Amino acid sequence: MAQLIRSLTFALVLAVATVALHAQSVAGDWVLTINSPQGSMDTDVTFTQDGTAVTGSMSSPMGETEFKGEVNGSTVKVTFGMVTPGGPIDIVMTGEVTGDEMKGTMDVAGFGAIDFTGKRK
């Protein structure tokens, strides 16, 4: 019985380590091109990554905001809020990362999804 418990514990540790090793790195500076209804807008983004946890900041003509989220495999998902003339809005950004490129959507509460692409600087 003790051997079975040791084997299961080892398998669990190995599985967790494998997932952590396969999380795509998004750390660093990026430029995201957001395809909004008002036209294309470039946004400077800095990601900081600790394992699967992600934090960072975005700077655009609309201002600067901080975000937090996670990386699961090649998918990065972060949430943040912005204050607009119409009031505060919540945004969920989900992207698929392939090397130094990213593609995804920003779900803007009350306004729908907006596509974006990104490149690491």
Secondary structure as UniProt FT lines:
FT   HELIX           2..22
FT   STRAND          28..36
FT   TURN            37..38
FT   STRAND          39..50
FT   TURN            51..52
FT   STRAND          53..60
FT   TURN            61..62
FT   STRAND          63..72
FT   TURN            73..74
FT   STRAND          75..84
FT   TURN            85..86
FT   STRAND          87..98
FT   TURN            99..100
FT   STRAND          101..108
FT   TURN            109..111
FT   STRAND          112..120
//
